[in-house]
């Protein structure tokens, strides 16, 4: 019985993932921070990372509503949050370059600093109380 439940959950997750991929464009026309050659398979984990690390959904930065991503205008720059996301991506990349040699190395392929480092699952970064050292 337990094996049947696991298979059912896995099947639902696979179907949802396949549907999501089908709704996202194959080619991207307005990449300004990520390489212009970024594929759909490469961009999905980045966007999922934003969603999980900031507790947001696609419509936070992209024009569209609901779950049908095929109706979203991903190339539009009309939402200010998209410009902020680009600035933050550049900042995180620069910070990771600066701290690469400090302390223990990050696991292979993983950055030391991510959106979660400051955001902790919220849209606005969380700061430590006080201001002292």
KOLNUTOR-97579 format. One record per residue: residue number from 1; x, y, z of N, C-alpha, C, O in turn. Coordinates in steps of 0.05 Angstrom, whole numbers, m for minus. Example, Ala and Ser with C-alpha at 12.3 -4.5 7.8 and 13.67 -1.06 7.14 Angstrom:
BEGIN
{1; {264; m114; 156}; {246; m90; 156}; {264; m66; 156}; {285; m66; 169}}
{2; {257; m45; 142}; {273; m21; 143}; {258; 1; 157}; {268; 23; 161}}
This chain:
BEGIN
{1; {16; m24; 0}; {0; 0; 0}; {17; 25; 0}; {12; 44; m15}}
{2; {38; 25; 17}; {56; 48; 19}; {70; 54; m8}; {73; 77; m16}}
{3; {78; 32; m21}; {91; 35; m47}; {72; 47; m68}; {80; 62; m85}}
{4; {46; 39; m67}; {26; 50; m85}; {22; 80; m81}; {20; 95; m100}}
{5; {22; 89; m55}; {19; 117; m49}; {43; 133; m60}; {40; 154; m71}}
{6; {67; 122; m56}; {92; 135; m65}; {91; 138; m96}; {98; 159; m106}}
{7; {83; 116; m109}; {81; 117; m138}; {60; 137; m148}; {65; 151; m168}}
{8; {38; 139; m134}; {17; 158; m141}; {27; 187; m138}; {22; 203; m156}}
{9; {40; 193; m116}; {51; 220; m111}; {72; 226; m132}; {72; 249; m142}}
{10; {89; 208; m138}; {110; 212; m158}; {97; 218; m185}; {107; 235; m200}}
{11; {76; 203; m192}; {63; 207; m217}; {50; 235; m219}; {51; 248; m240}}
{12; {37; 244; m198}; {25; 270; m198}; {46; 292; m200}; {43; 311; m215}}
{13; {69; 289; m186}; {90; 308; m188}; {102; 309; m216}; {108; 331; m226}}
{14; {106; 286; m229}; {116; 285; m256}; {97; 299; m275}; {105; 313; m293}}
{15; {71; 293; m272}; {51; 305; m290}; {51; 335; m287}; {49; 350; m307}}
{16; {52; 345; m262}; {52; 374; m257}; {77; 387; m269}; {75; 408; m281}}
{17; {100; 374; m266}; {125; 385; m276}; {124; 386; m307}; {133; 405; m319}}
{18; {113; 365; m319}; {112; 364; m348}; {93; 386; m359}; {99; 399; m378}}
{19; {70; 390; m345}; {51; 411; m353}; {64; 438; m350}; {61; 455; m368}}
{20; {78; 443; m329}; {92; 469; m324}; {112; 474; m346}; {113; 496; m357}}
{21; {128; 454; m353}; {148; 457; m374}; {135; 464; m400}; {145; 481; m415}}
{22; {113; 452; m406}; {99; 457; m432}; {88; 485; m434}; {85; 495; m456}}
{23; {84; 498; m411}; {73; 525; m411}; {94; 547; m412}; {88; 570; m416}}
{24; {119; 540; m409}; {141; 559; m409}; {154; 559; m437}; {159; 537; m448}}
{25; {160; 582; m448}; {171; 583; m475}; {197; 567; m478}; {212; 563; m458}}
{26; {202; 558; m502}; {227; 544; m508}; {250; 564; m510}; {272; 559; m500}}
{27; {245; 588; m521}; {266; 608; m525}; {258; 633; m509}; {235; 639; m505}}
{28; {279; 647; m499}; {274; 671; m483}; {285; 695; m499}; {307; 694; m510}}
{29; {270; 717; m499}; {277; 739; m516}; {287; 764; m500}; {295; 783; m512}}
{30; {287; 763; m474}; {295; 787; m459}; {313; 779; m435}; {310; 791; m413}}
{31; {331; 761; m439}; {350; 754; m418}; {372; 776; m417}; {385; 781; m437}}
{32; {375; 788; m393}; {395; 809; m390}; {417; 803; m370}; {438; 814; m372}}
{33; {412; 785; m352}; {432; 777; m332}; {441; 748; m338}; {465; 742; m339}}
{34; {422; 730; m342}; {429; 703; m349}; {438; 703; m378}; {430; 720; m394}}
{35; {456; 684; m385}; {465; 683; m413}; {442; 680; m433}; {422; 666; m427}}
{36; {445; 692; m456}; {423; 692; m476}; {418; 663; m486}; {398; 658; m498}}
{37; {437; 645; m482}; {435; 618; m491}; {422; 600; m469}; {420; 576; m473}}
{38; {412; 612; m447}; {400; 596; m426}; {376; 581; m437}; {359; 592; m451}}
{39; {375; 555; m430}; {353; 538; m439}; {330; 537; m418}; {334; 546; m396}}
{40; {308; 527; m427}; {285; 524; m408}; {293; 506; m385}; {286; 511; m362}}
{41; {308; 485; m391}; {316; 466; m369}; {335; 480; m349}; {335; 473; m326}}
{42; {350; 500; m358}; {368; 514; m340}; {354; 537; m325}; {361; 542; m302}}
{43; {334; 549; m337}; {320; 571; m324}; {300; 563; m303}; {295; 577; m284}}
{44; {288; 539; m307}; {267; 530; m288}; {278; 528; m260}; {264; 538; m241}}
{45; {301; 516; m255}; {311; 515; m227}; {317; 543; m216}; {314; 548; m192}}
{46; {325; 562; m233}; {331; 589; m223}; {305; 602; m214}; {304; 614; m193}}
{47; {284; 600; m230}; {259; 612; m224}; {246; 598; m199}; {234; 611; m182}}
{48; {248; 572; m198}; {238; 558; m174}; {253; 567; m149}; {241; 569; m128}}
{49; {279; 572; m152}; {295; 582; m130}; {284; 609; m120}; {282; 613; m96}}
{50; {278; 627; m139}; {266; 652; m130}; {240; 648; m115}; {236; 659; m94}}
{51; {223; 631; m126}; {197; 625; m113}; {201; 614; m85}; {188; 624; m66}}
{52; {219; 595; m81}; {223; 583; m55}; {238; 601; m36}; {230; 603; m12}}
{53; {258; 614; m45}; {275; 631; m28}; {261; 657; m20}; {268; 668; 1}}
{54; {242; 667; m36}; {229; 692; m30}; {199; 688; m23}; {185; 708; m16}}
{55; {189; 664; m26}; {161; 659; m20}; {142; 674; m40}; {121; 684; m32}}
{56; {150; 674; m65}; {134; 688; m86}; {125; 668; m107}; {133; 645; m107}}
{57; {109; 678; m126}; {101; 663; m149}; {109; 679; m174}; {118; 701; m172}}
{58; {106; 667; m197}; {115; 679; m222}; {105; 707; m227}; {120; 725; m236}}
{59; {80; 713; m219}; {68; 739; m224}; {80; 761; m208}; {74; 785; m212}}
{60; {97; 755; m189}; {111; 775; m174}; {129; 792; m192}; {130; 816; m190}}
{61; {143; 779; m211}; {160; 793; m230}; {150; 793; m259}; {157; 811; m274}}
{62; {134; 774; m266}; {125; 771; m293}; {95; 778; m296}; {79; 776; m278}}
{63; {88; 788; m320}; {61; 797; m326}; {44; 772; m332}; {50; 757; m350}}
{64; {24; 768; m316}; {6; 745; m318}; {m6; 739; m291}; {3; 748; m271}}
{65; {m27; 722; m292}; {m40; 714; m267}; {m47; 685; m268}; {m52; 674; m290}}
{66; {m49; 672; m245}; {m58; 645; m244}; {m38; 624; m250}; {m14; 629; m250}}
{67; {m47; 600; m257}; {m30; 577; m261}; {m24; 571; m290}; {m7; 554; m296}}
{68; {m38; 585; m309}; {m33; 579; m337}; {m10; 597; m347}; {m14; 620; m356}}
{69; {14; 587; m345}; {38; 603; m352}; {40; 608; m381}; {56; 626; m389}}
{70; {25; 594; m398}; {26; 599; m427}; {15; 626; m433}; {19; 637; m455}}
{71; {0; 638; m415}; {m12; 665; m419}; {5; 687; m407}; {m4; 710; m408}}
{72; {28; 681; m396}; {45; 701; m384}; {62; 714; m405}; {69; 702; m425}}
{73; {68; 740; m401}; {87; 754; m418}; {113; 755; m403}; {119; 775; m389}}
{74; {130; 735; m406}; {155; 733; m391}; {175; 754; m399}; {192; 761; m384}}
{75; {173; 763; m424}; {193; 782; m434}; {188; 811; m425}; {206; 828; m425}}
{76; {164; 817; m416}; {156; 844; m408}; {174; 853; m384}; {180; 838; m366}}
{77; {181; 879; m385}; {196; 891; m363}; {179; 911; m348}; {189; 929; m334}}
{78; {152; 908; m350}; {135; 928; m338}; {133; 927; m307}; {124; 946; m294}}
{79; {141; 905; m295}; {139; 902; m266}; {166; 910; m254}; {187; 899; m261}}
{80; {166; 929; m235}; {191; 938; m223}; {206; 915; m208}; {231; 916; m207}}
{81; {192; 896; m198}; {205; 873; m184}; {224; 858; m202}; {244; 847; m193}}
{82; {219; 858; m228}; {237; 844; m247}; {264; 858; m248}; {285; 845; m249}}
{83; {264; 885; m248}; {289; 900; m249}; {304; 896; m222}; {328; 893; m222}}
{84; {290; 895; m200}; {302; 890; m174}; {315; 862; m174}; {337; 858; m164}}
{85; {300; 842; m185}; {311; 815; m186}; {337; 814; m202}; {356; 800; m194}}
{86; {338; 829; m224}; {363; 829; m240}; {386; 842; m224}; {408; 831; m224}}
{87; {380; 863; m210}; {401; 876; m193}; {411; 857; m171}; {434; 855; m166}}
{88; {392; 843; m159}; {399; 824; m138}; {415; 800; m149}; {434; 791; m136}}
{89; {408; 791; m173}; {424; 769; m185}; {453; 778; m189}; {471; 763; m184}}
{90; {457; 803; m199}; {484; 813; m203}; {498; 815; m176}; {522; 809; m174}}
{91; {484; 825; m155}; {496; 828; m129}; {505; 801; m118}; {527; 798; m108}}
{92; {488; 781; m119}; {494; 754; m109}; {518; 742; m124}; {535; 729; m112}}
{93; {518; 746; m150}; {541; 735; m166}; {567; 749; m157}; {587; 735; m153}}
{94; {567; 775; m153}; {591; 790; m145}; {599; 781; m117}; {623; 777; m112}}
{95; {580; 778; m99}; {587; 769; m71}; {599; 741; m71}; {618; 736; m56}}
{96; {587; 724; m86}; {598; 696; m87}; {627; 696; m98}; {644; 680; m89}}
{97; {633; 714; m117}; {660; 715; m128}; {679; 726; m106}; {702; 716; m103}}
{98; {670; 745; m90}; {686; 756; m68}; {692; 736; m45}; {713; 737; m34}}
{99; {672; 720; m39}; {675; 702; m15}; {684; 674; m22}; {685; 657; m5}}
{100; {689; 669; m48}; {696; 642; m56}; {718; 629; m40}; {717; 605; m34}}
{101; {738; 645; m34}; {761; 633; m20}; {760; 636; 11}; {780; 629; 24}}
{102; {739; 646; 21}; {736; 650; 50}; {722; 626; 63}; {702; 616; 53}}
{103; {734; 616; 84}; {721; 594; 99}; {721; 568; 83}; {736; 564; 65}}
{104; {703; 550; 91}; {700; 525; 78}; {689; 529; 50}; {672; 546; 46}}
{105; {698; 513; 31}; {688; 516; 4}; {659; 507; 2}; {650; 489; 17}}
{106; {644; 519; m16}; {616; 511; m21}; {617; 484; m35}; {636; 477; m48}}
{107; {595; 468; m32}; {594; 443; m48}; {597; 449; m77}; {589; 470; m87}}
{108; {608; 430; m92}; {612; 434; m121}; {587; 443; m135}; {566; 431; m132}}
{109; {589; 465; m150}; {567; 475; m165}; {547; 491; m149}; {527; 502; m160}}
{110; {551; 494; m123}; {532; 509; m106}; {544; 535; m97}; {568; 536; m90}}
{111; {529; 557; m98}; {540; 582; m88}; {539; 583; m58}; {523; 569; m45}}
{112; {557; 599; m46}; {556; 603; m17}; {533; 621; m9}; {520; 616; 12}}
{113; {528; 640; m25}; {507; 660; m20}; {484; 656; m40}; {489; 654; m64}}
{114; {460; 656; m30}; {436; 653; m47}; {416; 674; m38}; {421; 689; m19}}
{115; {394; 676; m52}; {372; 694; m44}; {364; 688; m15}; {357; 707; 0}}
{116; {364; 663; m8}; {355; 654; 19}; {373; 665; 41}; {364; 669; 64}}
{117; {398; 671; 35}; {416; 681; 55}; {405; 705; 69}; {408; 707; 93}}
{118; {392; 722; 55}; {380; 747; 67}; {350; 745; 69}; {338; 755; 88}}
{119; {337; 734; 49}; {308; 735; 47}; {294; 715; 66}; {273; 721; 77}}
{120; {306; 692; 70}; {294; 672; 88}; {265; 666; 82}; {249; 662; 101}}
{121; {258; 665; 57}; {231; 657; 49}; {211; 681; 49}; {187; 676; 47}}
{122; {221; 705; 50}; {203; 729; 50}; {211; 747; 27}; {234; 747; 18}}
{123; {192; 764; 18}; {198; 782; m4}; {219; 803; 4}; {237; 808; m12}}
{124; {216; 814; 27}; {235; 834; 36}; {257; 820; 53}; {251; 803; 70}}
{125; {282; 827; 48}; {304; 814; 63}; {300; 819; 93}; {292; 840; 102}}
{126; {307; 798; 108}; {306; 801; 137}; {333; 810; 147}; {353; 800; 138}}
{127; {333; 828; 166}; {358; 837; 177}; {359; 829; 206}; {339; 825; 219}}
{128; {384; 826; 216}; {387; 819; 244}; {380; 843; 261}; {384; 866; 254}}
{129; {369; 837; 285}; {362; 859; 303}; {387; 874; 313}; {409; 862; 314}}
{130; {384; 899; 319}; {407; 914; 329}; {423; 924; 306}; {416; 920; 283}}
{131; {445; 935; 311}; {462; 944; 290}; {491; 941; 297}; {509; 947; 281}}
{132; {496; 930; 320}; {523; 927; 330}; {536; 902; 318}; {523; 887; 303}}
{133; {561; 898; 324}; {576; 875; 314}; {575; 854; 333}; {587; 833; 328}}
